[in-house]
Amino acid sequence: MIQLERLQKVLAHANVASRRKSEKLILEKRVKVNGKVITELGFKVNRNDQITVDNKPIQMAKPVYFLLNKPTGYISSVKDEKGRKTVMDLIEEEDKHIRLYPVGRLDYDTAGLLLLTNDGELTNQLTHPKFHIEKEYLVRVDAILIRKKIIELRKGVTIDQGYFAKPKEVRLIELNKDHQSTLLSITLTEGKNKQVRKMIEALGYKVKKLTRVRYDFLTLEGVKRGSYRPLKVHEIKKLYGHSILK
C-alpha cells in the first residue's frame, strides 16, 4: 500500500520550507503536483508524484536516523521560545541542515536516549499509543523505599487527577543507605508528560535523577552523554518491524 502524506508535510521534509511556510507557498499557487497547480492544504501525495515549487522539482530529503544521549539541561525540541538550549545544539554543523525532529520527548531535567529523525512515518508509528513501545528508565529516588512501596508502584498509582499509571516492570537496583536513596529500573509502554516523576511523587517521594537507558531494543551503549550516532540499517528495519507487529 502506497503511503499518502499531506503536501505541506512533504515540502517540509524536503527542506523546502517549514510546514507553515509551505502552506503559504501552496496558497500562493506556487506548488504543482504532476503539472497541476495545487491550492488545497489537505491535498495528499505519494512518493511517485512529481512535485515542483516555482516550476523547480523538489529534492526529497534522504531519511536520517540518530540515537542521541541527551544530557539534562536541554529541551527536546527544535527550538525554544524561552531561549533555552535544545537538543539541536548538540547536533554537529555537518548535520544541522537536516530538518530533524525528536521522537517523543525527554524532560529538561531528564537525561538519556532520544531518537531524532526526519522520517515522519516512523515517528508516527513509534509514538502511537497502540504500539506499546517499551521505554526503560533508571530512577534515583530521594529515600529508602520499603518493599511495600515498591509493590505499590508495580501495581500502579494514580496521577494527573485520576489517570491510573501502571508500569510494565519495576526492578530494585540498589538501596544506598549512606545517601538515603533508592535506584530503580522502571519500564513503561506509555508516555504521559513527566510520568515517572509523577508516579514517584504519588508514593510521597521525589526523583533525584532520571535517565532513559532503553527505547525498545536500543540502548546507550557506546554513546557518551551529549553525543549521538546514526542508526544502523538493521536497527531501522527492526524499529519499523516492532512498531508494525506489536
MARTI-901853 format. One record per residue (C-alpha): residue number from 1; z, y, x. Coordinates in Angstrom, 2 decimals. Each point is the difference from the previous one (the first is absolute). Layout:
% residues N
{NUM {Z Y X}}
...
END
This chain:
% residues 246
{1 {0.00 0.00 0.00}}
{2 {-1.02 3.41 1.44}}
{3 {2.88 2.46 0.32}}
{4 {-0.55 3.31 -1.82}}
{5 {1.76 3.18 1.14}}
{6 {0.05 3.59 -1.20}}
{7 {-2.59 2.14 1.75}}
{8 {2.50 2.61 1.22}}
{9 {2.13 -2.75 1.53}}
{10 {-3.00 -1.41 1.88}}
{11 {-0.85 3.47 1.31}}
{12 {3.56 0.47 1.23}}
{13 {0.01 -3.39 1.74}}
{14 {-3.29 0.94 1.67}}
{15 {1.78 3.08 1.41}}
{16 {-2.35 2.34 -1.86}}
{17 {2.93 2.01 -1.35}}
{18 {3.38 -0.47 -1.66}}
{19 {-0.08 -1.55 -3.47}}
{20 {0.60 3.35 -1.65}}
{21 {-2.76 1.70 2.00}}
{22 {-2.28 -2.98 -0.70}}
{23 {0.53 0.60 -3.71}}
{24 {-1.08 3.60 0.54}}
{25 {-3.18 -1.19 1.77}}
{26 {-0.81 -2.20 -3.00}}
{27 {0.57 2.83 -2.50}}
{28 {-2.22 2.27 2.13}}
{29 {-2.83 -2.57 -0.44}}
{30 {-0.24 -0.63 3.74}}
{31 {0.47 -3.80 -0.20}}
{32 {-2.69 -2.53 -0.88}}
{33 {0.23 -3.75 -0.59}}
{34 {-3.27 -1.90 0.38}}
{35 {-1.87 3.31 -0.21}}
{36 {1.69 1.19 -3.20}}
{37 {2.35 3.01 -0.09}}
{38 {3.47 -1.02 -1.17}}
{39 {2.35 2.49 -1.69}}
{40 {2.42 -2.48 -1.60}}
{41 {3.31 -0.27 1.89}}
{42 {0.68 -3.47 -1.36}}
{43 {-3.34 -1.38 1.18}}
{44 {0.36 -3.29 1.88}}
{45 {-2.12 -1.37 2.84}}
{46 {-0.20 -3.16 2.07}}
{47 {-0.67 -0.57 3.70}}
{48 {-3.74 -0.54 -0.63}}
{49 {-0.55 3.42 -1.58}}
{50 {-1.76 2.72 2.03}}
{51 {2.17 3.12 0.00}}
{52 {-1.04 3.40 1.33}}
{53 {1.75 3.36 0.30}}
{54 {-2.34 3.00 0.25}}
{55 {-2.78 -2.62 0.31}}
{56 {1.58 -1.51 3.12}}
{57 {1.08 -3.68 -0.14}}
{58 {3.72 -0.52 0.48}}
{59 {1.25 -2.35 2.69}}
{60 {2.53 -2.46 -1.38}}
{61 {3.16 -0.06 2.08}}
{62 {0.74 -3.23 1.82}}
{63 {3.18 -1.63 -1.37}}
{64 {2.92 0.49 2.41}}
{65 {3.41 -1.68 -0.10}}
{66 {3.04 0.95 2.09}}
{67 {3.53 -1.42 0.22}}
{68 {2.42 2.82 0.89}}
{69 {3.61 -0.28 1.17}}
{70 {1.29 3.15 -1.68}}
{71 {3.03 1.79 1.50}}
{72 {2.50 1.82 -2.22}}
{73 {-0.70 3.69 -0.50}}
{74 {-3.61 -0.41 -1.17}}
{75 {-1.43 0.29 -3.51}}
{76 {-2.21 -2.85 -1.24}}
{77 {-2.72 2.41 -1.03}}
{78 {-3.17 1.59 1.33}}
{79 {1.56 3.48 -0.21}}
{80 {3.29 1.57 -1.07}}
{81 {0.45 3.26 -1.88}}
{82 {3.34 0.61 1.75}}
{83 {-1.61 -0.20 3.42}}
{84 {1.82 -3.16 1.05}}
{85 {-1.57 -2.51 2.38}}
{86 {-2.16 -2.65 -1.65}}
{87 {-1.19 -3.40 1.15}}
{88 {-3.34 1.63 0.81}}
{89 {1.74 1.80 2.88}}
{90 {0.40 -3.44 1.61}}
{91 {-3.73 -0.73 -0.13}}
{92 {-1.96 0.54 3.23}}
{93 {-2.68 2.70 0.15}}
{94 {-2.83 -2.55 0.14}}
{95 {1.07 -1.37 -3.41}}
{96 {0.87 3.29 -1.74}}
{97 {-3.51 0.40 -1.43}}
{98 {0.58 -3.04 -2.24}}
{99 {1.25 0.78 -3.51}}
{100 {3.01 -2.32 0.13}}
{101 {2.59 -0.58 -2.71}}
{102 {3.34 -1.86 0.09}}
{103 {0.24 -3.22 -2.00}}
{104 {3.15 0.71 -1.96}}
{105 {2.79 2.07 1.52}}
{106 {2.98 -0.02 2.32}}
{107 {2.65 2.67 -0.51}}
{108 {0.50 2.85 2.47}}
{109 {3.15 -1.72 1.31}}
{110 {-1.47 -3.52 0.00}}
{111 {-1.78 -1.51 2.99}}
{112 {-2.28 -2.97 0.42}}
{113 {-3.25 -1.59 -1.06}}
{114 {-2.52 2.14 -1.87}}
{115 {-3.69 -0.78 -0.55}}
{116 {-2.60 2.78 0.22}}
{117 {-3.58 -0.46 -1.19}}
{118 {-3.01 1.66 -1.61}}
{119 {-0.67 -3.13 -2.09}}
{120 {0.90 1.04 -3.52}}
{121 {-0.74 -3.42 -1.49}}
{122 {2.50 -1.79 2.25}}
{123 {2.58 2.76 -0.49}}
{124 {-0.19 -0.40 -3.78}}
{125 {0.40 -3.76 0.26}}
{126 {2.95 0.13 2.39}}
{127 {1.89 2.64 -2.00}}
{128 {-0.62 -1.49 -3.45}}
{129 {3.31 -1.42 -1.35}}
{130 {-1.61 -3.23 -1.27}}
{131 {-0.72 -1.27 3.52}}
{132 {3.70 -0.10 1.09}}
{133 {-0.60 0.77 3.68}}
{134 {3.13 -0.76 2.04}}
{135 {1.63 2.80 1.99}}
{136 {2.93 -0.87 2.28}}
{137 {2.57 2.59 1.12}}
{138 {2.82 -0.04 2.53}}
{139 {2.87 1.97 -1.54}}
{140 {3.08 1.26 1.85}}
{141 {2.76 0.66 -2.56}}
{142 {2.96 2.27 0.74}}
{143 {2.68 -2.62 -0.77}}
{144 {0.93 -3.66 0.33}}
{145 {-1.48 -1.66 -3.08}}
{146 {2.09 -2.79 -1.41}}
{147 {-1.75 -3.12 -1.25}}
{148 {0.48 1.03 -3.62}}
{149 {-2.00 3.21 0.53}}
{150 {-2.86 -1.84 1.69}}
{151 {-0.18 -2.47 -2.88}}
{152 {-0.02 2.94 -2.43}}
{153 {-2.93 1.51 1.89}}
{154 {-1.90 -3.31 -0.08}}
{155 {0.42 -0.22 -3.75}}
{156 {-1.34 3.52 -0.44}}
{157 {1.44 3.43 -0.71}}
{158 {-0.81 2.83 -2.41}}
{159 {-1.50 3.19 1.43}}
{160 {-1.79 3.06 -1.37}}
{161 {1.89 0.09 -3.29}}
{162 {-0.77 -3.47 -1.23}}
{163 {-2.60 -1.58 2.30}}
{164 {1.10 -3.50 1.09}}
{165 {-0.94 -0.47 3.65}}
{166 {0.09 -3.58 1.27}}
{167 {-1.00 -0.73 3.61}}
{168 {-1.95 -3.14 0.81}}
{169 {2.37 -0.80 2.87}}
{170 {3.15 1.37 1.63}}
{171 {1.21 -1.39 3.33}}
{172 {3.09 0.94 1.97}}
{173 {-0.97 0.68 3.62}}
{174 {3.18 1.46 1.50}}
{175 {3.51 1.23 -0.74}}
{176 {0.97 2.64 2.57}}
{177 {3.76 0.44 -0.23}}
{178 {0.12 2.45 2.92}}
{179 {-2.25 2.47 -1.82}}
{180 {0.94 -1.15 -3.52}}
{181 {-3.57 -0.69 -1.03}}
{182 {-2.15 -2.81 -1.41}}
{183 {-3.59 -0.85 0.89}}
{184 {-2.04 -1.56 -2.82}}
{185 {-3.56 -1.18 -0.44}}
{186 {-1.29 0.92 -3.47}}
{187 {-3.41 -1.13 -1.26}}
{188 {-1.57 1.74 -3.00}}
{189 {-3.16 -0.66 -1.98}}
{190 {0.14 3.35 -1.79}}
{191 {0.04 3.52 1.33}}
{192 {2.09 2.49 -1.97}}
{193 {0.76 3.32 1.68}}
{194 {2.87 -0.43 2.51}}
{195 {0.74 -3.36 -1.58}}
{196 {1.93 -1.59 2.88}}
{197 {2.23 3.06 0.41}}
{198 {0.69 0.16 -3.73}}
{199 {0.84 -3.71 -0.14}}
{200 {2.55 0.40 2.78}}
{201 {1.41 3.11 -1.69}}
{202 {0.36 -2.01 -3.23}}
{203 {2.45 -2.20 1.93}}
{204 {1.99 3.09 1.03}}
{205 {-1.27 0.34 3.58}}
{206 {-2.48 2.02 2.08}}
{207 {-2.93 -1.01 2.22}}
{208 {0.44 1.06 3.61}}
{209 {-3.37 -1.22 1.22}}
{210 {-3.04 -1.48 -1.74}}
{211 {-3.10 -1.57 1.55}}
{212 {-2.88 -1.86 -1.61}}
{213 {-0.74 -2.91 2.34}}
{214 {-2.55 -1.97 -2.04}}
{215 {-2.79 0.70 -2.48}}
{216 {-1.32 -3.26 -1.47}}
{217 {-0.69 -2.08 3.15}}
{218 {-0.29 3.03 2.33}}
{219 {2.85 0.91 2.38}}
{220 {0.76 2.67 2.61}}
{221 {-0.45 -2.40 2.90}}
{222 {-1.63 1.74 2.96}}
{223 {-0.02 3.47 -1.63}}
{224 {2.46 2.52 1.42}}
{225 {1.69 2.61 -2.19}}
{226 {-2.42 2.88 -0.56}}
{227 {-3.03 -2.10 1.01}}
{228 {-2.67 -1.85 -1.99}}
{229 {-2.67 -2.63 0.38}}
{230 {-3.16 -0.96 -1.89}}
{231 {0.24 -3.05 -2.22}}
{232 {-1.99 -3.03 1.10}}
{233 {-2.86 -1.34 -2.12}}
{234 {1.93 -3.12 -1.04}}
{235 {3.00 2.16 -1.02}}
{236 {-2.18 2.16 -2.25}}
{237 {-1.52 -3.09 -1.63}}
{238 {3.46 -1.48 -0.49}}
{239 {1.28 3.19 -1.64}}
{240 {-2.93 -0.06 -2.42}}
{241 {0.61 -3.71 -0.66}}
{242 {3.73 0.43 -0.60}}
{243 {-0.43 2.92 -2.39}}
{244 {-2.64 -1.85 -2.02}}
{245 {1.70 -3.38 -0.11}}
{246 {3.59 1.04 -0.69}}
END
